[in-house]
């Protein structure tokens, strides 16, 4: 949350966090968060009998929709402030 507010990371359309500004600590944070998300997405996909990709796309849209104004999102065309 703090890293998002500071503009270091942002939400992407594929349901994962990505670094806006790369660095060892930021990259480690992104990997940790995304590992947790991937695990949760796999559980949801398995429980509902749908593909992991479908869960990722839906989660990405929800995360982007919930992102407050002024934070970064990437819908596939590069980083923009919402």
C-alpha positions in Angstrom: 0.0 0.0 0.0 2.8 2.4 0.9 4.8 1.5 -2.2 1.7 2.1 -4.3 1.1 5.5 -2.7 4.7 6.4 -3.3 4.5 5.5 -7.0 7.0 2.7 -6.8 4.6 -0.1 -7.9 1.3 -0.3 -9.6 -1.5 -2.6 -10.6 -1.6 -4.4 -13.9 -4.3 -5.8 -16.1 -3.1 -9.3 -15.6 -3.8 -9.2 -11.8 -0.3 -8.7 -10.6 1.7 -5.9 -9.1 4.6 -4.5 -11.1 7.5 -2.2 -10.4 7.1 1.3 -11.8 10.7 2.1 -10.5 12.9 -0.9 -10.3 15.3 -1.7 -7.4 16.2 -4.7 -5.3 13.8 -3.9 -2.4 11.0 -3.0 -4.8 11.5 -6.1 -6.9 11.5 -8.3 -3.8 8.3 -6.7 -2.6 6.6 -7.3 -6.0 7.8 -10.9 -6.1 6.4 -11.6 -2.6 3.1 -10.0 -3.3 2.7 -11.7 -6.7 3.6 -15.1 -5.3 0.8 -14.7 -2.7 -1.6 -13.5 -5.4 -0.8 -16.4 -7.7 -1.4 -18.9 -5.0 -4.8 -17.3 -4.2 -5.7 -17.1 -7.9 -4.9 -20.8 -8.4 -7.1 -21.7 -5.4 -10.0 -19.6 -6.8 -9.6 -21.1 -10.3 -9.5 -24.6 -9.0 -12.5 -24.1 -6.7 -14.6 -22.6 -9.5 -13.4 -24.9 -12.4 -12.1 -22.0 -14.4 -8.7 -21.1 -15.9 -6.0 -19.3 -14.0 -5.9 -16.7 -16.7 -9.6 -15.9 -16.3 -9.1 -15.3 -12.6 -6.0 -13.2 -13.3 -7.8 -11.0 -15.8 -10.8 -10.5 -13.5 -8.5 -9.8 -10.5 -6.6 -7.3 -12.6 -9.7 -5.4 -13.5 -11.0 -5.3 -9.9 -7.6 -4.1 -8.6 -7.4 -1.4 -11.2 -11.0 -0.3 -10.5 -10.1 -0.1 -6.7 -6.9 1.8 -7.3 -7.2 5.3 -5.9 -6.7 8.4 -8.1 -3.0 9.4 -8.3 -1.6 5.8 -8.2 -0.2 4.0 -11.2 -2.0 1.4 -13.3 -1.0 -0.4 -16.5 -3.8 -1.7 -18.7 -1.3 -2.9 -21.3 -0.3 0.4 -22.8 2.3 1.6 -20.2 2.0 3.2 -16.8 -0.5 6.0 -16.2 -1.7 7.7 -13.1 -5.4 6.9 -12.5 
